[in-house]
Amino acid sequence: MTVTEIDTTTQASDDTVTQAVRDARTASEWWAELTFEQRARRLDRWRGIIARRASELADVVHRDMGKPHPDAMLEIAMALEHLVWASKNARNVLGRRSVRSSLLTVNQAASVEYRPLGVIGVIGPWNYPVFTPLGSLSFSLAAGNAVVYKPSEFAPAVGQWLVRAFAEVVPEHPVLQVVTGDGSVGAALCLAGVDKIGFTGSTATGKKVMAACAGTLTPVLMECGGKDALILDADGDVGAAADAAVWGALSNSGQTCLGVERVYVHEQVYDEFIDKTITLAARVHAGPGVEDKIGPITMPSQVAVIRRHIDDAVSRGGRVVLGGLGSISGQYVQPTIMVDVPEDSLAVTEETFGPTMTITKVASMDEAVELVNASPYALGASVFGKDGVAVADRLRSGGASVNSYVMYAAVPNLPLGGVGASGFGRVHGPDGLKEFTYARSMTRQRFRSPLPLTTFRRTARIDWLVKVLIRALHGRH
C-alpha cells in the first residue's frame, strides 16, 4: 500500500454510508463473539503494521495536512501507546466481575460486565489524524464493536491508510470501514443507525452532530474545542514554563484543541517570562522546508479567523510583541505573541487554532484562576509553581498538568476529555473503554431468601421484621 494508491477524492453517498453501517452490523456480531484475547491479538498485529510502516504513515500525514515528519512520528508513537493499552486492558476493565450483595439480597450472587454497543460511528479531525481518532477506533474495537470511520475531508488519506492496514489483520469481515467526504457524510453517518457517535472537532460542528443524533436518541461522545491556559506562579520555573508555553502554543501550528492559547503570569516574573518566551518563539519558523518547525494552516478558512483575532486584539489596545498581521503569508502564519489584550477580546474568548498566544499579567493566583475559569471552554490547563497542585485543583478543566504541558494526554491509563463547551465523554483509560459499551448487571439466586420480600406470600411477621431491619441498619445515623 503506497500513498499513490490512496483515493482522497471520493464523496460517499448516503446509500454508501447506510450500506457500510449494515455491513458493520453483521461484522460486529462476529467480532463481539471473539474473546478479549482473540481481539487483542488482532489489534497487536495492527499495531505492528503501523509501527513497521510508521515512516510511510508519517508521509501520508505530511501530504494530507502539512505536518512536519518529526511531529507526525511523535503523534504515531503516542497513538501506539494508547492502542496497546486498550488491547491489553480491555478484559480487566470490561469483563464480568462479581460485586457484593446487600444484607437484604444476601441470597443473590451479583455480577456486572460491560458489553459492546454494536456499531460505532467515528467522525475524526484533521489536526491529529492518527492520534486523536485512534483514541476512539482502538478503544471501540477493543471493547468488541465494529466501526465506520469518517475522517476529516482535510486528512482522508490517513483514515484510508489506517483502515487498509487493519484489513490486513482482519480480512474476514468489515469490522473497520472508512467513508470519506465532507460534513454531509458525517451527517449521513449520524442518521445511518449506528449505536453511538464518537466525534472530535469544533464545538460548533459538535452541536450539529448532537442535533442530528437527537432524533434517534443516538448517544454521542463529544471531544470539542478548547481555549487552554497556562498559569505561572511567582515561584515557578520561568524557563520551563516559557518552553512549555511556546511548544503548547506553536506546535502543529497552534492547531491543537489542547494548545496553549492563554497564559497568565504572576507580576513578579512577568517581564522575565516575556523575554524568555519571545526568544524561544522567535526561533520557530513556519514553512514547507525540512528545517521549518511548523507547517501551514491546514484549513484555508482558519487563516481569516487568526487574522480577525489579531486585528481585534490590537484594535482594542493589545500589543504585538512578536509576529502580528504582517507574519501571515498565504497558509503560513509565523508565531505571534500578544500582551495587554482585553479579556473580552476574540483572541481570549474564542478558539483561535493558530500559532498565537496572549500573555496576561496577574497579581495573584486567585486572579489567574478566576480568569481561566471564566471561559466556557474547559478542556485542559497547565500550572507552573511550587504549589501548582493546589492551583490546578481550583481550575474547571477535564485535565491538568503541573510543571509540565499536557502530559495527562500521554498517559494511557488516564481519561481525556473536557467539560462545558469542550464537550463530554472520555477517551483513553478505563473510562475510554467503557464509553463504547453498556453496563449489564446480573444476579443469580444461590438459595431461597429467609425473608421473601418480593412476593404476595409475604406475611405480617416479615413486614414487621423489615421495619426492625430498617431501624437497625439505618436508624442510628
N, C-alpha and C positions, 0 to 999 in steps of 0.2 A: 504494500500500500504506500503510495507516494503522494506528495502534495498535488501533483498534476492530475491525479485520479479522482480528486475530491470535487464534487459539484457544489458550488456555492450560490447558484442562481435559482434553484428550484423553489417555487412558491407552492406549498402544499395546499390542495383544495380542502374544503370542508369534508368532502366524502373521503379523501385520503386520510384525514385525521380520524374520522369516525371509524374507518376500517382498521387503522392502526390500534385504536383502543379495543376494538373487538378481538383482534388477533392477540393483543396483550392479555385479554381476559382469559383466553384459553391457555396461553403460556403461563399465566400466573398460577393456575391450578397445578400445573406440573412443577413449577419452581417451588411453590409452597409445600409440596409433598416431600421435597428433598429435606434431609436433615440439615441442621445448622452446620455440621461438619462438611457435608457434601457441598453446600453453597460456599462455605469458606474456602474450600479447595479451588473452586472455580474463580472466586474473587482474587485469590492469591495468584493464580495463573494470569489473570487480567493485570494485576499489579506488576507481575514480572515483565509482561509485554510492554507496559507503559515505561517501566524503568529501563529496559534494554533499548527502547526506541525514544528515549527522552529527548535526544538532540533533534530527532525528526519532529516530534511533537512541539518542541520549542520553536522550531522553524515555522510550523503551522500557526502557532500563536503570534509570532512576529509578523507573518504575512497577513493574518486576519485583522489584527488591531494595532500593530505597530510597536508592541512592547519589545524592548531590547532583549536579546537572547539570554543574558545572565539573569535578568529578572524573571523571564519565563521559566528558566530552570529552577529558580528558587520556588516559584509557585508550584511547579510539578512536585518538587521534593516535599513541600508541606502537604499537598494533596495526598501523596502516597502514605504519609504518616497517619492520616485520618482513615484512609482506606483499609490499612492493615489493622487499625484499632477496631473498626466496625466488624471486620470478618472474624477477629479473634474473640470479641467480647459479646457478640450477639446472643449466644446461648445463655451466658451468665446473666445478662440483663433481661432477656425476653422469655427464657424458658420457664416451664412450670415450677413453682416453688410453693412449699407449704406455708401457711400462716396460722397463727394461733386463734383458736375459737374463744368465745367468751364463756363465762360461767353458765349462762342460760342456754348456750349452744354447745356444751361440752361433749355431747354425743356426736358431733359433726367433725369430720376431717375436712379442713378447708384448704383451698389452693387457689393461686392466681397465675395466669400466663398472659403473654402479650402476642396476639395473633396478627398476621399481616392484613392490611386493609383490602388488598387485591391489586388494583391498578393505580399507580401514582402518575400524575402529570407534572412534569417539572419544567418550569419556564426559567431559563437561565440568563445571566448577564454577559456582557462582553468584556468588562474591565478585568475580571479574573476568570477567564473562560475554562480553566481547568480546576483550580482550587475551589471556587465557590459552588459550581454545580455538582462536583463530586461529593460535597457535603450532603446533598440530597440524594444523588444517584446511588452512591455506595451504601448509605445507611438504609435507603429504601430496599435495595437489593438484598443486603444482609438480613433484613427483617423478613424477607420472603415475598416481597412484592415484585410485580413486573412494572416496567417504567416506560412511558412515552415521553421523550425529551424534546423540548422545543428550545434550541439555543437562540441567542440573540442573532438578529439579521446582520449584526456587525461582526460576528465571530462564528459563522455557521460551520466553517471547515473544522474547527476544533471539536465541535459536537459530533460531527460525522466521523472524525478520526477515532474518538473515544468509543463510539458505538460499534464501529467496524472491528476495533481491537477486541471488544467484548464478545462479538460474534465468533471470533476465532476460538474462544474457550467455551462458549455456549452456543454450538451450532444447531442444537436440536429444535429450539423454539425461539420465537422473537421476544425474549424476556426483556431486552432493552432495545428500543427503537428510537429513531430520530425523525422529526418532521421539521422542515425548515421554511422560513418565510418571515414576513413582518408581523406586526401586532395582531392582525386578523387571524393568523394561525394560532396564536396564543388564545385568542377569544374562542376559536372553534374548539380548542382542547378543553377549555373550561366547560363547554356545553356537550362534550362527547361522551359523558358517562363515566368519567374517572372517579375514583373513590376519595381522592384528595389532590389538591394542587399545592406544589411547593414552588413558591415564587420568590425570585430575587430581582430587585430593580428599584426604580424610583417610587417614592411614596404616592405620587400622582397616578402612576400606572398601577400600583398595588390596589388603589381604591377601585379602579376599573375592573381589575381581576375579581375583587371581592363582590362587586355588584353583579358581574356575570355569573358567579357561583351561587349567589344568594337564592336564585330561583329554584335550584335543585338541592339546596342545603348541602352543597359540596363543601367540606371543610377546607380551610386554606392555612398554609404556613407562609407568613409574610416576613421576608427579610428586606427591609426597605432602607431608605436613605438615612444619612447621619449628618451631624454638624459637630463632630467630636472636638473636645477641648483638651488642652494640656495645661496643667497648673504647675507653677514653680514657686515654692515657698522660699523664704529668705535663707534658710539653712540647707537648701537643696544643692545638688551638684550642678552648677551652671553649665559647665562644658557638656556633661552627659545630657542635660535637658535640651540644650541647643542642638546637639547631634540628633536626638530623638525627634525634635520638632521639625528639623529640616528633612529627615527621612520620612517622617509621618505626613508631612505636607506635600513633599515633592515627588516621592517615589510613585511610579506608574503615572507620572504627570499629574499627580493630585487626583486621579480618577479612582478613588478608593472610598467606599462608604465609611470605613473606619479611619479615614485620613484625618490628620490634624488640621483643622480649618481655623480654630480659635486658640489663642494662647493667652493665659492670664498669669502675670509675673509680679511677684512682690516688689514693691517700690525700692527696697534696699538693694536688689540685684538686677533691677530693670535695665539700666544702662549697659551693664556688663553682658547681660543676656542678648540685648540688641546687637552689640558689637560682634559677639561670637556667632550669632545666628546669620548675620549678613555675610560674614567672612566665609562661613561654610556654604551658604546657599549660593553665593556668587561663583562657586566652583562647579556648580551643576548647570549643565547646558542641555537644552532640548534640541534635538536634530536627528537626521537619518543616519548619521555615521556611527561606526562601531565604537568610537571614543565618546559619543554622546551618552550621558547618563539617563536621560529620559526621552521618550518618543513623542509622537503627535497626540493631539486631542482627537480621539477616535471618532466621536460623533460630531459632524460638521456643525450642527446647531448649537453645541455646547460652547463653542468659541464666543458666540454672541452673548451667552449667559455670563461668561467670565468677563467679557468687556463691559457689560452692563453693571456688574457688581463693582468693578474697579472704578468706573466712572461715577457711580452713585456715591461710593465711599469718599472719593476726592471732592466731589461737589458739595459734600456735607461736612467738610473740614478735615477729612482724613489725609494723612501724608504718606506718600510712597517713598520708602527708603531703599527699595531695590525693585527693579523691573518697572512695571506700570503698563499703560496702554501702548507705549512705544515698543514694548517687548513682544507684542503679538504680531506674528507674520504667518499668514496662511493658517495651517493647522498646528503650528508650533507656538507655544507660549513659554517664555522664559520665566524663571522663578520671580515671583512678585511678593513683596512683604510690605504691609501697611501698618501704620500706627495711628493713634488718636482717632480711630474710626468709631462713630457713634454706635451704641448697642442696638439701635433700631434700624440700622442701615441694612441693605440687602446682603452685603458681604458678611454680616453677622447672623442674620436671621434665616437666610435661605442657603440651601446646599449649593456650593459653587462648583465642585467637581473639577477643579483645575489646580495648577501648581501655585496656589496663593495661600497666604495666611495673614490674619490680623493679630497684632500683639497689643495687649492692653495692660496698663499698669494698675495694680490694686494695692490698697493699704493693708489688707489682711486676708487671711484665708476665708473668713466669713464672707467678705465681699466676693471673692473668687467663686465660692460655692454658690452663692446667690445668683451670680451672673451665668454660671454654667447651667444651673437648673432652670433658668428662665426659658431655655429653648424647648420647643415642643419635641425636638429630636432627642433621643436618649439611647444611643447605641453603645458607645464606649467612651472611655476617658483615661487619661494618664496623669499621674501626680508624682512630682519630684519633691522630696523633703524628708527630713528625719521622722516626722510624724505623718508621713504620707498615707498610712493605712487609715488613721482617724479621719483625715480629709476625704479620702476615697469613700469611706463608709457613709458620708453625708451626701454623696452625689447620686442622682437618679440616673442610672445607666444600666444597660444589660451586662456590661463588663467593665473592669477597671484594672489598670496596671500601675504598680507603684515602683518608681525609679526605673522604669523601662517603658517602651511603647508597644502596646497591643499584643503582648506576649500571651495573653489568655487565649487568643485565637489560634496559637500554635500548639497548645497543649491538647492532645486528642481527647483526654478524659473530661475536658470542661465543655459545657454548653456554650453556644454562640448565638446571640440574637439581641433584639432591642425591645424597648417599651415605647409607648406613646406613638409619635409619628414615625418612629423607626421600625414599627411592626410588632409582631408577636409570634410565639412559637420558637423552637430552638433546633439548631443542627449541632452535630458533634456530641460526643459523650453519650452517657446513658439516656439523657433527655432526647438527644437526636435520634436514637434508635426507637424510642417509644413514640416519637412524633408520627411515625408511619405505621402504627399498629393500633389495635384497640384492646383494652384490658378485658379479659374474660375470667370471671370468677366461677368456682365450682365447689360444691360441698358433697360429701359422701357420708351417709349415716352409718356410724360404726355400731351403734346399739340403740335400742329404744330409750327415749328420754324418760327419766324418772318423773319429770314434770311435763306431761303432754300439754303444751300450751296452744299449739295451732290446730285445734280440733274442737268440734262441738261436744266431744266426750269429756271436756274439761269440767271438773266438779267444783263445788263451792269451796272445798278444802284447798284445792290447788289455787283458786283465786286468792284465798287468804294467805297462802304461802308466798304468792307473788308480791303481795303487799309487804310481807315481812322482809322478803329479799330486797325490795326497793329501799326500805328504810335502812336495812343493814349495810347494803352496798353503797348507797348514795346519800343517805340522810345525815351522815355525820359531817358533811362538808358545808 
